[in-house]
Amino acid sequence: MTHKLTTEEMHRMTVEEFRESAKLPLTVVLDNVRSLNNIGSVFRTSDAFRVEHIALCGICSTPPHREIHKTALGAEESVEWSYHEDTVECVRGLKERGYQVYAVEIAHESISVDCVNALMCECVSGVAIVFGNEIDGVQEEVMELCDGALEIPQEGTKHSLNVSCAAAIVIWEMYKNMRHTSVAPQNK
């Protein structure tokens, strides 16, 4: 019979240990995400996979906020974040620092997220993935600056996912592919 691990058996990091630990060279950019629950959920997923940074842009709310905390469960304290009034300027800054930037969007010539490999993540400062507004997606001006688009394969009628669900899928795929590079964090 299988039993769940206790909190002690999980050997969870403290916030201080997390801050000092090696991070996945991945920045998550939220482009005008309006739902505080979605923002909190992205913080929680980013904590789980040791994402290095979250850039909150435009109309995104920022911590501390009760509604963000409700879904982040404290991850807003562990994951580094910054606020940027303009997503375009944020993406330009990332590119100037050597990041490859990908929009998560259904677009012409998009790459299926399950085809991403570690080669895409080598020889750069890091990778940034941009998630757009719940209704309008990633802004066209931001899309034009991106090195490409990542698409989550979908076979239903909607061809869209909640932004926090999409973020969880893409962050997991990036983690799976980047964790084998020399810059990725190693398991404790």
N, C-alpha and C positions, 0 to 999 in steps of 0.2 A: 504494500500500500504506500502511496506517495503522500508526504506531508509538506505543507508550506514551510518555508524557512521563517525563523523568527527574525525580528529586526536585528538582533545581535549577530545572528548567523549570516546576515547579508553583508556585514562589514561595510556599511555605507560611509562615504567620506563626509567629513564636516565641511561647512562652507569654506573655511580657511584652507583645508586640504584641496578642495576643488579649485579654488582660485590659484593655488600654487602648482597644480598638476599640469601635465602636458595636455594641450587641446588639439582637437581636429582642426586643421587649417581651413575652416569653413565659416563664412559669415552669412547669416540669414538677414535678408533685407525685406522688411515689410513695407510695401508701397500703399499707403493710405488704407490700411486695414482698420475697419471701424469697430469691430466687435472686441470688447475687452476680454471676453471669454476666449476668443480665438488667439489673442495676443498672449494671454496667460498660458494657454495650451502649447503655443510655440516655445515659450520659455521652458516649460516642463520637458518637452521633447528635446530641446537643445541641451538641457542639463543632462538628460539621460545619455546622450552621445557625446558629451564634452565639446560642444560647438564653441568656437573661440569668441564669437561676438554676434549680437543681434543689433541691427540698425533699424530703429523705428522712425518712419518717415511720414511727413504730411500730417494727415488727420489722426494718425495713431496716438492713442493715449500712452502715457508713460507711468512706470512705477514711481512712487508707491501709489497704489490704487486698490481699493477693496475688491473690485470686480476682477482685476487682473490676478490678484492674490488668490482668489477663490479657485481658479484653475491651475495657476502656477505652483501653488502650495509651497512657496518659498524659493522657487527656482529663480525668481526675479532678483533674489539676493546673491545667488551664486554665479549666474551667467552675466558676463560683461555686456553692457548695452550702451547705446548712444542715441540721441535724438537728432534728426536732421529735418529741417523745414522742407527741403526740396529733395526728392528722390533722385532726380537727374544729377544734382551736385554730389550727392552721396555716391552714386555709381561712378561718376567721373573720378572722384577721389580714390575709390577702390582700384580703378583701372590704372591710375597714376602710380599707385603703390604696387602694381604688378599682379593684381588679382585677375583671374578669368571670371567673367560675370555671365551667368545664365539666367534667363527668365524662365519661370515655370509657367508655361502657357502653350495652348494648342496653336501652332503657328506653321507657316511654310517652312519646310526643311528642319522641323524640330527633331530632336534625338529622343528616342524612347528612353526613359529613365532607367529601364532595366538593361540598357546597352552601354551605360556609362561605365568606363573602366579606369583603372588607376593611371593609365597613361595621360588622360586628360588632366589629372591632378598633379603631375610631376613638373618640375622645372618652373614653377610659378610661386609667388608668395602665398597664394591660397586661392580658394574658389569662393565666389559669392553666388548665392541663389536668391532670386527676387520673386516674392509672392505678392500678387496684386489684391486689389480691393475685391470684396465679396461679390459685387455686381459687375464692375467694369474690368476687372483683371488688372494686369500690368499696363501702365500708361504707354502709349505708342512712343513717346519721346524717350522713355526708358528702354523700351524694346530695341530702338535704333542704336543704343549704346552697347547693348549686350553682345557677347561673343557668340551667342546662340540661344536656343530655347530647348528646354527639357519638357517632355510630355509624358504624362502617366497614361499608359495604355488603358482604355476603357471600352467596354463592349455593350453598355446599356444604352438607354435613350437619352440620358442627360448630358453626358460628356463634360461633367464638371463635378468637383468634389468640394466639400467645405474646406476653406483655406487651412485650417489646423490639421485636417486629415491629410490633405495634400502635402503639407509640410512634414508630417510624420513619415509619410512614405518616402519622400525625396531625401530627407535627412538620413533615414535608415539606409537607403541605397548608396548615398554618398559615403556614409560611415563604412558600409561593407567594402566599398572599393578603395577608400582612402586609408583604412586602418592598416593595410599591409605596406604602406609607404613608410619611408624612414622618418617622416615628420609627424606621423600619427601617434596618438597616445597609446601606450601599451596597457593591457589589463593589469590590475593590481595582483 
